Amino acid sequence: MLKTETPSTAHPDLDLYAAPELLRAFVDDQVEAVAAVRAALPQLEAALNAALPRIAAGGRLLYAGAGTSGRLGVLDSVELKPTFGWPRERAVAVLAGGEGAMFVAVEGAEDDRGLGAADLAALEPGPNDVLLALAASGGTPYVLGAIEAARAGGALTVGFANNPGAPVIDAAELGVLLDTGPEVISGSTRLKAGSAQKMALNTFSSSLMVRLNKVYGNLMVDVQATNAKLVRRTVMLTMRATGCDEATARAALAQCEQSVKWAIVVIKLGVTPAAAKARLDAAAGSVRAALAA
């Protein structure tokens, strides 16, 4: 039996717990998700180092999964644009059952290996692309098919699973084992197995964005100002990075198409927007390098 399917010996009488004890059981179990991601840090480092040159050369992040795992992949892909200004077409997820499976479970789709291969092949994966293949069980046929198609196209494949010896980890070039063990509710991998996958994806993609110069210090300087809250955030980020007042930040942002990193260079160096843009372009978007040039 898979470890994620094994009944938890810690909570055999879960249905008898009083409310405080019941809630505590779920929260405390999440600590094991953190421990699983920590244990996988060397594997995540290997994936980051292998993915970085491919993505820097223009490749895409591709995601494939089913059920909870697939929805977590979609979530990670969607959030990269507003947070880091990452182009939507360079973070693409396929989900067993299609887009509708985000909202309604499509039973049986995860068992179709050919469907996974076809969905991924339709993206025309290439040598600079990186597939993040997600399966809590580690043996989801849809995900295994996606790995096959990605490898056939020359893409780097990284398999994430929550069970040792998982086929998804073996099939991919690089594996990330998130060994979370039995769930409080037996087999419900939407619990700590899902939490570990979410943390691992956040850790990997955020680290990748830092290495791609989407962050200055610890500030998200490529944030997209697509609503009122994010407009305010661009102002505050510019002020924090430069020490300027609000009026100066807003004026610089207006000249720099609301780009925080562009405005930072304008303010800190006292140069024109055109000169600042040229510095950033020459520095591959690195604020730190543009300021030092």
N, C-alpha and C positions, 0 to 999 in steps of 0.2 A: 504494500500500500504506500502511496506517495505520502511524504511527510505532511504536506499541506492538507491531505485528506484524513490523516490519522486523528481520531478523537482526542481532545485535550484531556489529560489526566488531572489537570489543575482545577477544572470546573465541571465535574460530572453532574452536579445538581444546580446548574445555572438557572433553570426555570424556577427554583425555589428561593432565589436570592431576593432580599429586600432591595428597594431602589438604590440606596447608596452603595451597597455591595455590588449590585449589578453594573452600575455605571463605572465603578472603580475597576471592575474586572476588564472591561473593554479598554479603558484608558491605560491601565498599567501594562496591558499586553502589547501596546504600541511601542514600549521601550525596546522590545525585541526587534522591531522593524529598524530602529535606529542602529542597533547592534549589527544587524545583518548588512546594512549599507556600509557601516564602518569596516566590517570585515572584507567587503568587496572593493575597498578603495584602491588596492593595487591593480585590480582588473579594470576599474574605471579609469585609472591613470593610463593604462595601456591603450584603452579605447580612445581616450582623449588624444594621446600622442599620435595614434594612427589616423584619426579622423582629421586632425587640424590641417595638415598640408593639403588634403583633398578638398576640404571645404574652403580653405584659403585660395585654392586654385579655381574656385567657381562651382564646386559641387553642391549637392543638395543633401539635406537631412531627410531621409525617408523613414516612415514608421509603419509597422504592420502588427496587428494584434486582433484579438477577438474578445468580446465581452468587456469586463472591467479593464483588462490590460489594453485592449484596443482603444477604449475611450480615454485612458490615461495618455496614450500616444497622441491621440487627436488633441487633447488638452495642451500637451507640451508644444505641439507644432503651432497651434493657434496663438499661444501666448508670446511667442518669440517676436512677432511683429510689433505689438504695442509696447513691449518692454524694451526691446533692443533695436527696433527699426529693421528687423530682419525681413527680407522680401518674402511674401507669402508663397510665391512659387518655388522658393528654395527650402520650404519645410512642408512636406506633403505626407499625409497619413492615409493609409488604406485600412479599412475596418471590415471584418467579416460581416457580410450582410448589407454593406453599403452605408450611406449616410444616415438612413433611417434607423440603423442599429444603435446610433447614439442615444436614441430616445425610447426605443422599444426593442427588447431582446429578440434577435432573429435566431431561433434555435436551429441547430443543424448546420448553419453556415460555417461554423468553426471546424467542422469535420471534413470540409471539402478542400483537399490539398490542391487540386487543380484550380479552384477558384482563387486561392491565395497566390498561386503562380501567375495566373492570368491578370489579377488586379495589379500585382507588382510589375509585371512585364509591360502593362499598358503605360506605365510611367517612363518606360525606356531608360532603365538604370544604366549608368556608365561608370567608368573607372574613378571618377572624382566624387561619386555619390557614396553616402553612408547609410546603410539600413540599420535601424534599431528595431529588432524583432522581439516582441514581448509576449511571454506566455507564463502565467503563474505555474501551471502544471509542468510546463517545459516540453510538452509533447503535442501541442495543438497542431493538427494537420494543416490548417490554413496558414499558420505562421511558417511551418516547415516548407510549404510550397513557395511562400514569398521569399524565403532565404534562397531556395534553389534558383528562382528567377533573378534575384539580385546578384548572386554569384556568377550566373551565366552571363550577365551584362558587365561583369568586372567590378561591381561595387564592393566596398568594404562591408562586411556583415558583422553585427554585434548582437549576440543573443542574450536576452535577460530572462532568467527563470528563477523559481523559488524552490526547486527541488534538486538535490545533488544528482549527477548523472543524467541530466535532462537532455533529450535529443536536440532541442533547440540550441543548447550551448555547444553540443558536439558538432552540429551542422554548420554553425557560424564560424567565421575565422577567429573571432574573439568572443569569449563568454563572460558574463557577469552573473555570478551566483548570489542570489539574495536568499539565504537559507533562514527563513522565518519560522519554520516548524509548524506544529499544529495550531489551528485557529481556535479562538474561544468558542465559536460556533463551528462545529466540525465541517471542514471543506469550504467555508465561506471566504474565499480569497479576496473578496472586496474589503476585507478587514486589514490585518497587518501585512499580508502579502501585497495588497494594493498600495498600502502606505509606503512600503519599502520601494516599490516600483516608482511611485511618484517622487520620492526623495532621490532615488538614483537618477531619474530623468532630469529632475531639477538640477542636481549636482553636475551631471554631465553637460547638459546644454548651456547652463549658466557659465560653467568654467570655459566652455568653448567660446562663448560670446566675449568673455573677458580677454581671452587670447586673441580674438579677432578685433580688438580695440573698440569694443562697444561700451567699455567702462573706463572711467578716469578716476583713479583712486578707488573709491567704492561707489561712485556716482553713475547712474544709468544715463549717460550723456547722449545716447541715441534714441531716447524715448520719443514716441510719436505723439504730438500734441493734438489728439483727435477729439477731445472734449474739454469742457471747462476745467475739470479737475486736473487733467494733464497739462493744460496751458499753465495753470498755477504751479504745477510741479516743475515745468521747464524754467519758470522764473526763479523758483526757490533753488533749484539745482545750479543755475547760473550764478546766483548770488553767493551760494555756499562755496562754489569752486573758485570764485574770483574775489570775494569780499566786497563786491560793489553793492550799491543801493538798488532798490527795486526799479526806480526810473531808468537807471543805466542798463539794468538787465533787460527790461522790456524794450528799450530802444535798440539794443544790440540784437536781440532776438528778432525784432521786426525787420532788421536789415539782413538777417541770416536765415530767413525762411523758417523761423522757430527752431533752428538747430542749436541745441545746447553746446555741443562741442565746438561748433563754428563760432558761436558768440563768445565762448570762453577765450579762444585764441584772439579774437578781435579786442576784447577788453584787456586781457593780460599783457598783450604786446603793443596795444595801441596802434594796430595796423588797420588797413581798409578791409572790408569783407572779401574783396577779390584776393588780396594778398594772404589773408587768413585761409581762404579756401585752397589756394595754391599750396600752402604749407601742409594742410591736412591731406590733400591728395598725394603729395610727395611722400608723406609719412604713413601712407596706407590707412589713413583715418585715425592714427594714434595722436591724441591730444598731447600727451607727454612728449612725444618725439617732435611734434609740430612746434611746441613751445621751445624746445632745445635747439631747433635747427638754426 
